[in-house]
Amino acid sequence: MGGHAAKVARDDIEKNLGETVITTKNALNYKYLEDSKDDLKDKMQKKLRKNNI
């Protein structure tokens, strides 16, 4: 339901502006998200080794 509300809001804004609000300038950097995921995994593995689990 939240996704639908966001779509309706975006459609309304774009209708009022007369242009899209989605651009390459505001796209997520998925590499950054993957790097963060890998960092978290490494930290968890180190913690488990430290606690002999």
Stockholm file with secondary structure:
# STOCKHOLM 1.0

chainA/1-53         MGGHAAKVARDDIEKNLGETVITTKNALNYKYLEDSKDDLKDKMQKKLRKNNI
#=GR chainA/1-53 SS CHHHHHHHHHHHHHHHHTSCSCCGGGCCCHHHHHHHHHHHHHHHHHHHHHTTC
#=GC SS_cons        CHHHHHHHHHHHHHHHHTSCSCCGGGCCCHHHHHHHHHHHHHHHHHHHHHTTC
//
